[in-house]
Amino acid sequence: MAGLDDLDVRLPSVKPRVAVIGAGWAGLAAAVELAPHVRLTVFEAGRTPGGRARRVRDAEHTIDNGQHILLGAYQTCWRLMRQVGADQASALLRLPLTWVQADGLRMRCPRWPAPWHLLAGLLSARGLSWRDKGRLIFALGRLSLARWQVAGDPTVAEWLDAARQDAVLKETFWRPLVLAALNTPPEQASMRMLAAVLRDSLGAARAASDMLLPRRDLSALFPEPAVAWLAAQGGMFHFGHRVTSVEPVANGVLVDGEAFDAAIVACAPYHAARLLPAAIVPPIVKKLSFLPIYTVYLRFARPPRLPEPMIGLRRGTADWLFDRDALCGEAGMLAAVISAPQPGALPEGDAALIAAVLADARRIVADLPEPAWTRVVVERRATFAATPGLTRPGVRLGVQSLFLAGDWVEGEYPATLEGAVQSGVAAAHALMQDMTHTER
Ligand SMILES: Cc1cc2nc3c(=O)[nH]c(=O)nc-3n(C[C@H](O)[C@H](O)[C@H](O)COP(=O)(O)OP(=O)(O)OC[C@H]3O[C@@H](n4cnc5c(N)ncnc54)[C@H](O)[C@@H]3O)c2cc1C
């Protein structure tokens, strides 16, 4: 997504005062985009920037709110990180598309031009029969020929049945892919939304399908460099300030009674709904449902030494295990991710869940000792359920001077960092365009 400087926008002669509510990735993207052109104030309820993708601290350790992975396709993330001076090369481990399950599919794509990298990766993959490889290549090839457009609005499961993908392919390739990309099981997930992610990753240049694993905590990745850059531009921050009212008035917006020329509400839908006047809350808020992500951290007295920095399990409690010792230098730390588990599928209680994840890890590294420290982080509303038929709200709320941003707003992507920053940039552009028109 292009920056404001690329647009034909004539800016007001006096810099307007703009409030951004929420310093998650969407709010910070909007703030970075706006900063050179406005007098900016950012309100954030928490003490740390980053929202759902941030660092959390407990008495002993600093961990992430949840393990994240990024894709080479996240163009807006990369542009904004460059803009605020965040060093991508040291902050992220860049791997060519690699899909390693300890008990299933093993695929490594070479660094060849697209689509040959994917074809070579699929043909040389282990854990799939030649028949399954053929069916998978045929299904992806047909989708690519259709320019990643899907007729109707099917679920992924419906589309897979029509594409004659058999049970092994579904279990070992599609289900983990859909859960990782959409955090929604294939039976509920929108094939259109998946196709948009596939188009921009598998369907683009090879580097777009690269996987990028954070080597730092999530707040250090983009949110903190963004805050530092914004502060240097004169941006004001109020951390620990939960805004309670946003009120459109004749010439702007009152945020907790303070007058601004405009405001961007960059909160999750359930928080935005509490802030906005009832008449302008987008109707979709009541229809959205949310799915959880569990991250189980296990710290061992010595490095866990997984064979890969990220390794999956076809039949495990955890979907993926991450070697955070090798990735981020967090001594002895391993993170296990469980995306959108079926209700009742997980063992009850933290102790049972930790034991199940430890058993998973021991299937990969047999001599792992008992962990010295454990922590279960549950984000019950990690993402909206990426189901068919969602009509997402636009960045304009239909009220002058008030705009919306967040991973659930506009756009084709599921709830992801890229979807969040794209919406922030779109809200900033809409705000500047509207202010320009008001000025004339
Ligand atoms: C466990 C987990 C794993 C994930 N894994 C991935 C992944 O691998 N890859 C990927 O791309 N995406 C992943 N995601 C999704 C990604 O984290 C989100 O899509 C993204 O962070 C959403 O950003 P946002 O700015 O839209 O919203 P949020 O992060 O929710 O930010 C909203 C901010 O607004 C603040 N706020 C709310 N109300 C108020 C108020 N009244 N006043 C002031 N501030 C307020 C909140 O404190 C918060 O900081 C994952 C999410 C989770 C939870």
The ligand as an SDF file (V2000), in Angstrom:
LIG
                    3D

 53 58  0  0  0  0  0  0  0  0999 V2000
   -1.8110  -15.1160   20.0130 C   0  0  0  0  0  0  0  0  0  0  0  0
   -1.8880  -14.4280   18.6790 C   0  0  0  0  0  0  0  0  0  0  0  0
   -1.1320  -14.9000   17.6080 C   0  0  0  0  0  0  0  0  0  0  0  0
   -1.1960  -14.2530   16.3810 C   0  0  0  0  0  0  0  0  0  0  0  0
   -0.4000  -14.6890   15.3690 N   0  0  0  0  0  0  0  0  0  0  0  0
   -0.2920  -13.9510   14.2420 C   0  0  0  0  0  0  0  0  0  0  0  0
    0.6750  -14.2580   13.2660 C   0  0  0  0  0  0  0  0  0  0  0  0
    1.4240  -15.2300   13.4020 O   0  0  0  0  0  0  0  0  0  0  0  0
    0.7650  -13.4610   12.1770 N   0  0  0  0  0  0  0  0  0  0  0  0
   -0.0440  -12.3740   11.9980 C   0  0  0  0  0  0  0  0  0  0  0  0
    0.1120  -11.6600   11.0050 O   0  0  0  0  0  0  0  0  0  0  0  0
   -0.9950  -12.0580   12.9110 N   0  0  0  0  0  0  0  0  0  0  0  0
   -1.1330  -12.8070   14.0210 C   0  0  0  0  0  0  0  0  0  0  0  0
   -2.0430  -12.4780   14.9780 N   0  0  0  0  0  0  0  0  0  0  0  0
   -2.9920  -11.3710   14.7120 C   0  0  0  0  0  0  0  0  0  0  0  0
   -2.3810   -9.9980   14.9930 C   0  0  0  0  0  0  0  0  0  0  0  0
   -1.7100   -9.9820   16.2420 O   0  0  0  0  0  0  0  0  0  0  0  0
   -3.5080   -8.9790   15.0250 C   0  0  0  0  0  0  0  0  0  0  0  0
   -4.2220   -9.0630   13.8070 O   0  0  0  0  0  0  0  0  0  0  0  0
   -3.0020   -7.5490   15.1660 C   0  0  0  0  0  0  0  0  0  0  0  0
   -2.0690   -7.4370   16.2090 O   0  0  0  0  0  0  0  0  0  0  0  0
   -4.1880   -6.6260   15.4210 C   0  0  0  0  0  0  0  0  0  0  0  0
   -3.7280   -5.3060   15.5420 O   0  0  0  0  0  0  0  0  0  0  0  0
   -4.7350   -4.1030   15.7480 P   0  0  0  0  0  0  0  0  0  0  0  0
   -3.9030   -2.8890   15.9030 O   0  0  0  0  0  0  0  0  0  0  0  0
   -5.7700   -4.1330   14.7070 O   0  0  0  0  0  0  0  0  0  0  0  0
   -5.5210   -4.4090   17.1240 O   0  0  0  0  0  0  0  0  0  0  0  0
   -4.9680   -4.5690   18.6070 P   0  0  0  0  0  0  0  0  0  0  0  0
   -3.6620   -5.2570   18.5840 O   0  0  0  0  0  0  0  0  0  0  0  0
   -6.0680   -5.2010   19.3810 O   0  0  0  0  0  0  0  0  0  0  0  0
   -4.7190   -3.0920   19.1090 O   0  0  0  0  0  0  0  0  0  0  0  0
   -5.7260   -2.2950   19.6700 C   0  0  0  0  0  0  0  0  0  0  0  0
   -5.1120   -1.4320   20.7530 C   0  0  0  0  0  0  0  0  0  0  0  0
   -6.1210   -0.5510   21.2420 O   0  0  0  0  0  0  0  0  0  0  0  0
   -5.9750   -0.4350   22.6370 C   0  0  0  0  0  0  0  0  0  0  0  0
   -7.2570   -0.0010   23.1810 N   0  0  0  0  0  0  0  0  0  0  0  0
   -8.4380   -0.6770   23.1910 C   0  0  0  0  0  0  0  0  0  0  0  0
   -9.4100    0.0730   23.7480 N   0  0  0  0  0  0  0  0  0  0  0  0
   -8.8190    1.2690   24.0950 C   0  0  0  0  0  0  0  0  0  0  0  0
   -9.3100    2.4650   24.6990 C   0  0  0  0  0  0  0  0  0  0  0  0
  -10.5800    2.5880   25.0770 N   0  0  0  0  0  0  0  0  0  0  0  0
   -8.4200    3.5000   24.9160 N   0  0  0  0  0  0  0  0  0  0  0  0
   -7.1180    3.3810   24.5420 C   0  0  0  0  0  0  0  0  0  0  0  0
   -6.6240    2.2630   23.9570 N   0  0  0  0  0  0  0  0  0  0  0  0
   -7.4640    1.2170   23.7300 C   0  0  0  0  0  0  0  0  0  0  0  0
   -5.5810   -1.8520   23.0810 C   0  0  0  0  0  0  0  0  0  0  0  0
   -4.9650   -1.8410   24.3590 O   0  0  0  0  0  0  0  0  0  0  0  0
   -4.6310   -2.2410   21.9530 C   0  0  0  0  0  0  0  0  0  0  0  0
   -3.2850   -1.8760   22.2590 O   0  0  0  0  0  0  0  0  0  0  0  0
   -2.0540  -13.1320   16.2050 C   0  0  0  0  0  0  0  0  0  0  0  0
   -2.8210  -12.6830   17.2750 C   0  0  0  0  0  0  0  0  0  0  0  0
   -2.7410  -13.3030   18.4970 C   0  0  0  0  0  0  0  0  0  0  0  0
   -3.5710  -12.7760   19.6370 C   0  0  0  0  0  0  0  0  0  0  0  0
  1  2  1  0
  2  3  1  0
  2 52  2  0
  3  4  2  0
  4  5  1  0
  4 50  1  0
  5  6  2  0
  6  7  1  0
  6 13  1  0
  7  8  2  0
  7  9  1  0
  9 10  1  0
 10 11  2  0
 10 12  1  0
 12 13  2  0
 13 14  1  0
 14 15  1  0
 14 50  1  0
 15 16  1  0
 16 17  1  0
 16 18  1  0
 18 19  1  0
 18 20  1  0
 20 21  1  0
 20 22  1  0
 22 23  1  0
 23 24  1  0
 24 25  2  0
 24 26  1  0
 24 27  1  0
 27 28  1  0
 28 29  2  0
 28 30  1  0
 28 31  1  0
 31 32  1  0
 32 33  1  0
 33 34  1  0
 33 48  1  0
 34 35  1  0
 35 36  1  0
 35 46  1  0
 36 37  1  0
 36 45  1  0
 37 38  2  0
 38 39  1  0
 39 40  1  0
 39 45  2  0
 40 41  1  0
 40 42  2  0
 42 43  1  0
 43 44  2  0
 44 45  1  0
 46 47  1  0
 46 48  1  0
 48 49  1  0
 50 51  2  0
 51 52  1  0
 52 53  1  0
M  END
$$$$
